[in-house]
Amino acid sequence: MALVSVSACGSMSGRRDGVTHEVQRFERALDADQYERLCTALAPATREELEQSAQGGRCVQVIGEQGLPAAGAVRGVDVYGDQARVVLEHDTVFLAHFPTGWKVTAAGCLPRPQRPYQCEIKGG
């Protein structure tokens, strides 16, 4: 149990690097229309929400229809415990840390003044 706690903490720069790497992998898969990789990168609740909102369609069938923007370069990374936010030129992506690594919980997110982000893909 002690090993899990120590490895879950890691250094802050290491955690930021891990989050950045996962978002860049997600964006490369998006650019290449690699829908299976996109779906694998999603957190379980996010994938489930996407499939339910598509009335039972499989993730790989519907993720390409979500209107996710070409995000551009990373502008900032914030990590708060097991949650992270990556601000890109044209998108904001939220992630959570799971035993298998960082997973996307929301993408295609735009800030709204005095209100929560509006996201194309999000978990329930």
C-alpha positions, 0 to 999 in steps of 0.5 A: 500500500505504501508503494501506491501512495508514493508512486501516486504522488510523484513530483509535480513536474513529473505529473505535469509532464505525464498529463501533457503527454497524455493530452498530446497523444489524445490530440495526435489521435484526434488529428489522425481520426484514430477513434479507438485510441481516442476512446481508450484515452477517455475516463470510463464515465466520460466514455459511458456518457458519450455512448449514452448521449448517442443513444447506445452508439459505440464510442468509436462510432460517435466520437468523430462526430463530436466536433472536437477542435484542433487544439493547437499548442499547450499554453498551460497545465494545472495539476490538483491531486488526481485532477488536471486541466490542460489549456491549449490554444483552441481547447481545454482538456480535463483529466483524472488519474486512474490506476492505469494512468491519466484519462480524459474526463472532458474535452472540447471545453470552452470557458464561459464567464462566471459559469462552468466550462462548456464541453463537447465531451464530458463525464456524467 
